[in-house]
Amino acid sequence: MRRTINIKSYKPVFFIIATLLFNSCASNSRNVDSLSLFYPAAPSKELVKNQTDTFQDGTPVLTSETAFKGQDSLLVTFAGDLMAHKPNWDRGHFDEIYEDIKDKLHECPLVFANLETPVCDSKPYSTYPNFNVHHEYVEAAIDAGFNVFSLTNNHTNDQFLDGINSTREWFAKKEAETKETQRPVYACGLKSKPEDSLTYRIIKQDDWTILFVSITEILNTNSYSTYIDYIPPTKTKRQAFIQEIKKLNDENPHDIFVLSIHCCDPEYIFTVTDNQRNYYLELLDAGVDVIWGNHPHVSKKWELVPDENNVPRKLIFYSMGNSISAQRTNPSFSAPSTNRDYTGEGYMTRVRFVRENDSIKIALIDPIILTTYINIHNRYQIKILNDDFISSIKTSRPVWSNYLQERKKLMEKISGTVKWH
């Protein structure tokens, strides 16, 4: 059984909501009609005129930011791929890429992103098929608010061992520099020696502990693959990896276990194979709480997996799409549903975890659609794809406005599902 929930673009919301994602009264009925997700809704009571914090009867208006005040909770953002095509880095002004989402990113203490390029200052910037950037490119993303990075993907070894070592060393230095700051940086997935075991990070935030692992199932070349947390998608390798996950889960006390998987699914395809889904469910059973998938460069559905008492415990993101790229260099203005055009959008999703009676549940899922917009100066920028932005360019760039209006409708069809396991 399942219930489908359409993703909506972000808007400021003032709405009354319950304090639980699920109706916990339906303890063993498995009645999905009793499940409800937090999404903006029209207030059920009249608001006080010229006021947005209380209803006329004095009841406070709750938002996604205030609903959990006083509860032991943690808000985390999961985003998509940070790509480095030539139009992304040749432009300079890297800070402008994130200008529109910076405030939103900083609302969460932990923001996850997949960095799909080596970072090697001793080599020139390079675009597809062999990416490379200098540290300034990544610094701009960090300044914007991204601070937890997956470094494992099919482009990790684009610059061979020099690129792997340079990337690992630069992030190690950045982790050390930011360790005592309000916003530490974390990165995972690269080894200093081939014989090293699977890498992982222990992330401390307030009174919460996150265990973070990042792997890739695919590489463009096998060169120096032993320096990468690379798990080929064979039955034998996957079963061995599941045992490794169980061991990490048992040996490292934590509240949330996040696993980044750069999956072997083909790019630009929206479907999820039964084989991949079943494997992910095995990983959840092994102790993982959030599977954060990437690689397809288009957004896919997500799944919320509740326990036998209707309480949401686990989450699978099959693909978040791109956060920034230049894969949609020539938008299909007359045919916005073209597959390649989906590479121009992705989403970042805020997830609220709540600790209750020594257990963790998922209490909020808040997806925000992002678009890579090419401005009048031909610079690529991340924009929140909502009605306000679409209206703001309607007069100056009507073709773009109409195109993005259709793109927004298409992205809103991507759905999250609640599934029993």
C-alpha positions as CSV (number, residue, x, y, z in Angstrom):
1,M,0.0,0.0,0.0
2,R,1.2,3.5,-0.6
3,R,0.1,7.1,-0.5
4,T,1.5,9.5,-3.1
5,I,2.4,13.1,-2.2
6,N,3.2,15.7,-4.9
7,I,6.3,17.8,-4.4
8,K,5.5,21.6,-4.3
9,S,7.8,24.5,-4.8
10,Y,8.7,26.5,-1.7
11,K,6.6,29.3,-0.6
12,P,6.6,31.1,2.8
13,V,3.9,29.3,4.8
14,F,1.7,30.2,7.7
15,F,-0.5,27.3,8.5
16,I,-1.6,25.2,11.4
17,I,-0.2,21.7,11.6
18,A,-0.2,18.8,14.0
19,T,2.9,17.8,16.0
20,L,3.2,14.4,14.4
21,L,3.8,13.4,10.8
22,F,1.8,10.2,11.2
23,N,-1.4,9.6,13.1
24,S,0.2,7.4,15.7
25,C,-3.2,6.3,17.0
26,A,-3.3,3.8,14.1
27,S,-0.7,1.7,15.7
28,N,-1.1,-1.6,14.0
29,S,-3.8,-1.0,11.4
30,R,-1.4,0.0,8.6
31,N,-4.1,2.2,7.3
32,V,-2.3,4.6,5.0
33,D,-5.3,6.9,4.9
34,S,-4.3,7.9,8.4
35,L,-0.9,9.2,7.2
36,S,-0.3,12.8,6.6
37,L,2.7,14.9,5.5
38,F,3.3,18.5,6.5
39,Y,2.6,20.6,3.5
40,P,1.3,24.2,3.3
41,A,-2.5,24.3,3.7
42,A,-5.0,27.0,4.0
43,P,-5.5,27.9,7.7
44,S,-8.5,26.3,9.3
45,K,-9.1,29.4,11.4
46,E,-9.3,33.1,10.6
47,L,-6.1,35.0,11.1
48,V,-6.0,38.2,13.2
49,K,-5.9,41.1,10.8
50,N,-2.5,42.5,10.0
51,Q,-0.9,39.8,12.1
52,T,0.6,36.5,11.1
53,D,1.5,34.8,14.4
54,T,-1.9,34.0,16.0
55,F,-5.4,33.1,15.0
56,Q,-8.4,35.2,16.3
57,D,-8.9,32.8,19.2
58,G,-5.2,33.2,20.2
59,T,-4.0,29.9,18.9
60,P,-0.5,30.3,17.5
61,V,0.1,29.9,13.8
62,L,2.8,27.2,13.3
63,T,5.2,27.1,10.4
64,S,7.8,24.5,9.4
65,E,10.3,26.6,11.4
66,T,8.3,27.0,14.6
67,A,6.2,23.8,14.8
68,F,8.9,21.9,16.7
69,K,10.0,24.6,19.1
70,G,10.9,23.1,22.5
71,Q,11.3,19.6,21.0
72,D,14.6,17.7,20.7
73,S,14.9,17.9,16.9
74,L,17.4,18.4,14.1
75,L,16.7,20.0,10.7
76,V,18.9,18.7,7.9
77,T,18.9,19.6,4.2
78,F,19.7,17.2,1.4
79,A,20.6,18.6,-2.0
80,G,21.7,17.3,-5.4
81,D,24.8,17.4,-7.6
82,L,27.2,20.4,-7.7
83,M,28.6,20.1,-11.2
84,A,31.4,22.0,-12.8
85,H,30.8,22.4,-16.5
86,K,32.7,25.2,-18.2
87,P,29.8,27.7,-18.0
88,N,29.7,27.2,-14.3
89,W,33.3,28.1,-13.6
90,D,34.4,30.1,-16.6
91,R,32.0,32.9,-15.5
92,G,33.8,33.6,-12.2
93,H,31.7,35.4,-9.6
94,F,31.1,32.0,-8.0
95,D,29.2,33.5,-5.1
96,E,26.5,34.7,-7.4
97,I,25.6,31.1,-8.2
98,Y,24.1,30.6,-4.8
99,E,22.8,34.1,-4.1
100,D,19.2,33.1,-4.2
101,I,19.4,30.1,-1.9
102,K,22.1,31.2,0.6
103,D,19.7,32.3,3.3
104,K,17.6,29.1,2.9
105,L,20.7,26.9,3.2
106,H,21.9,28.7,6.4
107,E,18.6,27.8,8.1
108,C,19.9,24.3,8.5
109,P,23.1,23.5,10.4
110,L,23.9,20.6,8.0
111,V,23.5,20.7,4.2
112,F,24.5,17.7,2.2
113,A,25.7,18.0,-1.5
114,N,27.4,15.7,-4.0
115,L,30.5,17.4,-5.4
116,E,31.0,15.9,-8.8
117,T,34.5,17.1,-9.6
118,P,38.0,16.8,-8.2
119,V,39.6,19.8,-6.5
120,C,43.1,20.2,-7.7
121,D,44.7,23.7,-7.7
122,S,47.9,22.4,-9.5
123,K,45.9,21.5,-12.6
124,P,43.8,23.8,-14.8
125,Y,40.0,24.1,-14.6
126,S,38.5,21.4,-16.8
127,T,35.0,20.6,-18.0
128,Y,33.3,17.3,-19.1
129,P,34.4,14.6,-19.6
130,N,37.3,15.1,-17.1
131,F,36.3,17.7,-14.5
132,N,38.5,19.8,-12.3
133,V,38.1,22.9,-10.3
134,H,40.2,25.0,-7.9
135,H,39.4,25.5,-4.3
136,E,37.7,28.9,-4.9
137,Y,34.9,27.1,-6.7
138,V,34.1,24.9,-3.6
139,E,34.7,27.8,-1.2
140,A,31.7,29.6,-2.8
141,A,29.5,26.6,-2.1
142,I,30.7,26.4,1.5
143,D,30.1,30.1,2.0
144,A,26.6,29.7,0.7
145,G,25.9,27.0,3.3
146,F,26.8,23.6,1.9
147,N,28.9,21.9,4.5
148,V,28.6,18.1,4.2
149,F,30.1,16.7,0.9
150,S,30.0,13.4,-0.8
151,L,33.3,13.1,-2.8
152,T,32.5,9.7,-4.4
153,N,31.1,9.6,-7.9
154,N,32.0,8.6,-11.5
155,H,34.2,11.7,-11.9
156,T,36.1,11.3,-8.6
157,N,39.2,10.0,-10.5
158,D,39.0,12.3,-13.5
159,Q,42.4,13.8,-12.6
160,F,43.8,10.4,-11.5
161,L,45.7,10.0,-8.2
162,D,46.8,13.7,-8.2
163,G,43.2,14.7,-8.2
164,I,42.1,12.2,-5.6
165,N,44.9,13.2,-3.2
166,S,44.4,16.9,-3.7
167,T,40.7,16.7,-3.1
168,R,41.1,14.6,0.0
169,E,43.9,16.8,1.4
170,W,42.0,20.1,0.7
171,F,38.9,18.9,2.5
172,A,40.9,17.5,5.4
173,K,42.5,21.0,5.8
174,K,39.0,22.6,5.5
175,E,37.6,20.2,8.1
176,A,40.5,21.1,10.5
177,E,40.0,24.9,9.9
178,T,36.3,24.8,10.5
179,K,36.2,22.3,13.3
180,E,35.6,24.8,16.1
181,T,33.4,27.1,14.1
182,Q,29.6,27.4,14.1
183,R,29.5,25.6,10.7
184,P,32.1,22.8,10.4
185,V,32.7,21.2,7.0
186,Y,32.7,17.5,6.5
187,A,33.6,15.3,3.5
188,C,33.7,11.6,3.0
189,G,34.6,8.9,0.5
190,L,38.3,9.1,-0.3
191,K,41.1,7.0,1.2
192,S,44.7,8.0,1.9
193,K,45.9,4.4,1.2
194,P,44.5,1.6,-1.0
195,E,44.4,-0.8,1.9
196,D,42.3,1.4,4.1
197,S,38.9,0.3,5.0
198,L,35.7,2.1,4.2
199,T,35.8,5.7,5.3
200,Y,33.1,7.4,7.4
201,R,32.5,10.6,9.3
202,I,31.0,11.1,12.7
203,I,29.2,14.4,12.6
204,K,28.2,16.1,15.9
205,Q,25.5,18.8,15.8
206,D,24.1,20.0,19.1
207,D,23.3,16.8,21.0
208,W,22.9,14.8,17.8
209,T,25.3,12.4,16.2
210,I,25.2,11.5,12.5
211,L,27.1,8.6,11.0
212,F,27.9,9.5,7.3
213,V,29.2,7.1,4.6
214,S,29.6,7.9,0.9
215,I,30.1,5.3,-1.8
216,T,30.0,5.1,-5.6
217,E,28.8,2.1,-7.6
218,I,30.2,3.5,-10.9
219,L,33.5,4.9,-12.2
220,N,34.3,6.2,-15.6
221,T,37.7,4.6,-15.3
222,N,39.1,2.0,-12.8
223,S,42.3,4.0,-12.4
224,Y,43.1,4.3,-8.7
225,S,39.7,2.9,-7.7
226,T,41.3,1.5,-4.5
227,Y,41.6,5.0,-3.2
228,I,37.8,5.5,-3.5
229,D,35.0,4.1,-1.5
230,Y,33.9,2.2,-4.6
231,I,31.3,-0.7,-4.3
232,P,30.7,-2.4,-7.7
233,P,27.1,-3.3,-8.1
234,T,27.6,-7.1,-8.1
235,K,25.7,-9.4,-5.7
236,T,28.9,-10.5,-3.9
237,K,30.2,-7.0,-3.4
238,R,26.8,-5.7,-2.3
239,Q,26.4,-8.4,0.3
240,A,29.9,-7.8,1.6
241,F,29.0,-4.1,1.8
242,I,25.8,-4.8,3.8
243,Q,27.9,-6.7,6.3
244,E,30.3,-3.7,6.5
245,I,27.4,-1.4,7.1
246,K,26.0,-3.6,9.9
247,K,29.5,-3.5,11.5
248,L,29.7,0.3,11.3
249,N,26.2,0.7,12.6
250,D,27.0,-1.5,15.6
251,E,30.4,0.0,16.4
252,N,29.5,3.7,16.1
253,P,26.7,5.0,18.4
254,H,24.6,7.5,16.5
255,D,21.2,9.0,16.1
256,I,21.0,9.1,12.3
257,F,22.9,7.0,9.7
258,V,23.1,8.7,6.3
259,L,24.5,6.8,3.3
260,S,25.3,8.6,0.0
261,I,25.1,6.3,-3.0
262,H,26.3,7.4,-6.4
263,C,24.2,4.7,-8.1
264,C,24.7,2.6,-11.2
265,D,21.3,3.5,-12.6
266,P,21.5,5.1,-16.1
267,E,21.5,8.9,-16.3
268,Y,18.4,10.9,-17.4
269,I,16.0,8.0,-16.6
270,F,13.2,8.6,-14.0
271,T,12.3,5.0,-13.1
272,V,13.7,3.1,-10.2
273,T,14.5,-0.6,-10.8
274,D,13.2,-3.2,-8.4
275,N,16.8,-4.5,-8.0
276,Q,18.0,-1.1,-6.8
277,R,15.1,-0.6,-4.5
278,N,15.4,-4.0,-2.9
279,Y,19.1,-3.4,-2.3
280,Y,18.3,-0.1,-0.6
281,L,15.7,-1.8,1.6
282,E,18.4,-4.3,2.7
283,L,20.7,-1.4,3.6
284,L,17.9,0.2,5.7
285,D,17.5,-3.1,7.5
286,A,21.3,-3.1,8.1
287,G,21.0,0.1,10.0
288,V,21.0,3.0,7.5
289,D,18.3,5.6,8.1
290,V,18.6,7.9,5.1
291,I,19.8,6.7,1.6
292,W,20.7,9.8,-0.3
293,G,21.1,8.9,-4.0
294,N,22.7,10.7,-6.9
295,H,24.0,10.2,-10.4
296,P,21.0,10.3,-12.8
297,H,21.1,14.2,-13.0
298,V,17.3,14.2,-13.0
299,S,15.0,14.2,-10.0
300,K,13.3,11.0,-9.0
301,K,10.6,10.1,-6.4
302,W,11.5,9.6,-2.8
303,E,10.1,7.0,-0.3
304,L,9.3,7.3,3.3
305,V,9.4,4.0,5.1
306,P,7.4,3.7,8.4
307,D,7.7,1.1,11.0
308,E,4.9,-1.4,12.1
309,N,3.4,1.3,14.2
310,N,3.0,3.9,11.4
311,V,5.9,5.9,12.7
312,P,8.2,7.3,9.9
313,R,11.7,6.1,10.5
314,K,13.6,5.7,7.2
315,L,13.9,7.7,4.0
316,I,15.2,7.0,0.5
317,F,16.0,9.7,-2.0
318,Y,16.6,8.0,-5.3
319,S,18.0,11.1,-7.0
320,M,17.9,14.8,-6.1
321,G,18.8,15.9,-9.6
322,N,21.3,18.8,-10.2
323,S,21.7,21.7,-7.8
324,I,24.0,23.5,-10.3
325,S,25.1,22.3,-13.8
326,A,25.3,23.4,-17.4
327,Q,23.7,20.3,-18.8
328,R,20.7,22.3,-20.0
329,T,22.7,24.8,-22.0
330,N,20.0,25.2,-24.7
331,P,16.6,24.9,-23.0
332,S,13.8,23.4,-25.1
333,F,11.6,26.4,-24.8
334,S,8.9,24.9,-27.1
335,A,9.2,21.4,-25.6
336,P,9.9,21.8,-21.9
337,S,9.2,18.1,-21.1
338,T,12.2,17.0,-23.1
339,N,14.2,14.6,-20.9
340,R,17.4,16.7,-21.1
341,D,15.5,19.7,-19.7
342,Y,15.1,17.9,-16.4
343,T,18.8,18.3,-15.8
344,G,18.1,22.0,-15.3
345,E,16.1,21.3,-12.1
346,G,16.7,19.5,-8.9
347,Y,15.5,19.9,-5.4
348,M,16.8,20.4,-1.9
349,T,14.7,18.8,0.8
350,R,14.7,19.8,4.4
351,V,14.1,16.9,6.8
352,R,13.2,17.3,10.4
353,F,14.3,14.5,12.7
354,V,12.7,14.3,16.2
355,R,14.0,12.4,19.2
356,E,11.2,10.9,21.3
357,N,11.6,8.3,24.0
358,D,15.1,7.3,22.9
359,S,13.9,6.8,19.3
360,I,14.2,8.9,16.2
361,K,11.3,9.7,13.8
362,I,11.0,11.8,10.7
363,A,8.5,14.7,11.4
364,L,8.9,17.0,8.4
365,I,9.8,16.7,4.7
366,D,9.9,20.0,2.9
367,P,11.1,19.8,-0.7
368,I,12.1,23.0,-2.5
369,I,12.4,23.0,-6.3
370,L,15.6,24.6,-7.7
371,T,16.3,25.6,-11.2
372,T,19.5,26.5,-13.0
373,Y,18.7,29.8,-14.6
374,I,20.8,31.4,-17.3
375,N,20.6,35.2,-16.7
376,I,20.9,38.0,-19.2
377,H,24.6,38.0,-18.8
378,N,24.7,34.3,-19.7
379,R,25.7,33.4,-16.1
380,Y,24.3,30.3,-14.6
381,Q,22.5,30.8,-11.2
382,I,20.5,28.6,-8.8
383,K,17.0,30.0,-8.4
384,I,14.1,28.8,-6.2
385,L,11.5,27.8,-8.8
386,N,8.4,29.4,-7.4
387,D,5.7,31.7,-8.7
388,D,7.4,34.8,-7.4
389,F,10.5,34.2,-9.4
390,I,8.5,33.3,-12.5
391,S,6.5,36.5,-12.2
392,S,9.6,38.6,-11.7
393,I,10.9,37.8,-15.2
394,K,7.6,37.7,-17.0
395,T,8.0,41.2,-18.5
396,S,11.8,41.2,-19.2
397,R,12.1,37.5,-20.3
398,P,8.6,36.2,-21.2
399,V,10.0,33.1,-23.0
400,W,12.0,32.1,-19.9
401,S,9.0,32.9,-17.7
402,N,6.6,30.7,-19.7
403,Y,9.2,27.9,-20.0
404,L,9.9,27.8,-16.2
405,Q,6.1,27.9,-15.5
406,E,5.8,24.6,-17.5
407,R,9.0,23.2,-15.9
408,K,7.5,23.9,-12.4
409,K,4.4,22.0,-13.3
410,L,6.4,19.1,-14.5
411,M,8.6,19.0,-11.4
412,E,5.5,19.1,-9.2
413,K,4.5,15.8,-10.7
414,I,7.4,14.1,-9.1
415,S,6.0,12.4,-6.1
416,G,7.0,11.1,-2.7
417,T,5.5,7.9,-1.5
418,V,4.9,6.2,1.9
419,K,5.7,2.5,1.5
420,W,5.5,-0.4,4.0
421,H,8.5,-2.7,4.3
